[in-house]
Amino acid sequence: MKHTVWNIPPAASIPAELTRAGYTPLLAAVLAARGIRTPEAAAAFLNSSSDTLEDPFLLTDMQKAVSRIERARQRHETVAVYGDYDVDGITSACLLAEYLRDIGMAAEIYIPDRLEEGYGLNTGAIERLHRKNVSLIITVDCGVTAVEETDFAAGLGMDTIITDHHECQAALPAAVAVVNPKRPDSAYPNRELAGVGVAFKLVCALHGDAEAILRRYSDLIAVGTIADVMPLTGENRYIVKIGLEKLKDDPRPGLAALIEEAGVQKKRLNAISVGFTLAPRINAAGRLGRVRRAAELMLADDPSSAAKLAAELCDMNRERQQLEADIWTQAEAMLSGAAPNGPIVLAADGWHQGVIGIAASRLSETYAVPAVMISLDGDRGKGSCRSYGGFNLFDALASCGDLLEAFGGHALAAGLNIRRENIDAFRKALNEYYVNHPPNEETGVSPEVRIGSEELLTLPCVESLELLEPCGSGNPRPSFCLTDAQLTSSVPIGGGKHTALHLEKFGQTFDCVWFGKRAADLCAAVGDRVDAVFFPQISEFRGRRSVQLLMQALRRTDNSDLCRQLLEGGSVERLYLNRGELVRIWRSLEQLCPIKTALRELGSIEPRLHPAKIALGLRVLRELSLAEISYEDEDIRIMLTHRDGKADLTQSAAWRRYHG
């Protein structure tokens, strides 16, 4: 299961050069963890500018694409912008079509029906466009593998321009132009443009003023880039930063209505809220076969109609969630609770094709392996694939290509078509490839910064993390950990679906919330020493701002090595045990002894004390002949040996050592 490996870093390193430059200790610690240790490097990373915008003509075939579109404009040709049914494809199509219309061209949007047509160019769509007198098709976010379809269009006298960002296969379509930063012969520095990023570059090449185009369409570009999980570094970081500002200050009517309907506070709008709140609602239309409604929302110029469309998309999202829950229940039943050690490949009749991708993502995250979910209809199936741990899905599917009717996508997510009778053989072949090409990334809990003092979690420190935005792929939201804290409370909230907790560390109590985790499912009890991984955030309630820890992972602290060290005569700097604490240990032992417990559970003897103090107390009692202690592997057995008279604590070497 996920989060079985914990990789806790050393206590935070805080470069003095960064704090002298005005960066808070917490932000300085994050920057240092990412290899940024000088004010110059920090400024270059945090203050992205228009200098990061690359020349669109560095993209191979860009000049060919511009020339063909200019010819179409001069000849008053009808153009079709052919998109994809996800957020990236929808925003790409809307951006390009809107621009072409604004410069006087007859441009219509064609987005294939996910359920009836599937992904990418298809001959049926090309025929329909031909009957509408379309002479030029421009693809966005698709088309780089459409070799046969491009030839089919050419046979009808139609030209095709491909703009895409997916992985290229050996043969490129024989189109007028194939604009893709992942082309082997591309000189473009940023290979990680989203589909909407490539469409943006095409418009920049047509228009000439990149900054003007960015300011106009940045909200669309940001939403598409974030939704497609592109790395938010370099050029992408600047594009998304400008787009988030537009979403807050002056979004197009459709996005403004969606922000309102989804209940997102504009002042808190960031890449995370776009990716987890806005994007699923736009995607829902495509998943349910009603993608045109999402495109209409993006292009709406009337606030009233935009509000109706936004409400419709939110209703679709709720419908999608119910379908997903039903598929998840069936998938869990198929696995029978067993934790697979290789890729999951599940197939069933009747699964909704538009939702199986989400179920595959959830399976891969839950079981920490790649997952493939296949919806069967007759003797054929359509599947959605999701990776885990850096496993390259595109290469894996290519190795199984003889068992597939078609496939496409990239390293982390892909789609496939397969015949029913080939599924078992595909499952076996995929597993064999996985064994021979295991994931190259260690998975588990890997917080960036370990909090070593209370000064790192002050209000100004947490507020300063806003400078890292936009956060996402390639520039993740920083996670932190507290080690050896005490869990002092755990309370169900939200009807029991979530949990509010309190952790005590450095003499302070920290408010925490864990969404989606029931209190009964915590792996620790109140009173336990715990390690916690979290995102710090600012909570606002009745005008009061405070730091809140958004929990991500929790485990009991393993102090067994420290306790063994103390029991066997070692020392710990600054450890202090007073007479009253020793009496509490004794009285607890009187109730429990004889007792056998694991060293890592030593804290259960007296939950109010740190396990190290209990270990020291046991050592003192043993030296005073008040207790007998023996080991059995990682367990410890304790028995009290009463004696007459009052014990003289100074007869214990350990007591004298810690009390001067």
QUIMOFEN-V15188 format. One record per helix or strand. SS is the DSSP state (h for helix, s for strand). FROM is the first residue (numbers start at 1). TO is the last residue. If there is no record, write none. Layout:
BEGIN
SS	FROM	TO
SS	FROM	TO
END
This chain:
BEGIN
s	6	6
s	11	11
h	16	20
h	25	33
h	39	46
h	50	52
h	56	58
h	62	74
s	78	83
h	87	102
s	106	111
h	123	131
s	134	140
h	147	155
s	159	163
s	177	179
h	195	207
h	210	227
h	234	249
h	253	262
h	266	268
h	271	287
h	291	299
h	303	335
s	344	349
h	356	367
s	371	377
s	380	386
h	393	399
h	401	403
s	406	409
s	413	419
h	420	436
s	445	445
s	449	450
h	454	457
h	459	468
s	472	472
s	475	475
s	480	493
s	498	505
s	508	514
h	519	521
s	529	541
s	544	556
h	560	567
h	579	592
s	595	598
h	599	605
h	611	623
s	627	632
s	635	640
h	649	651
h	653	658
END
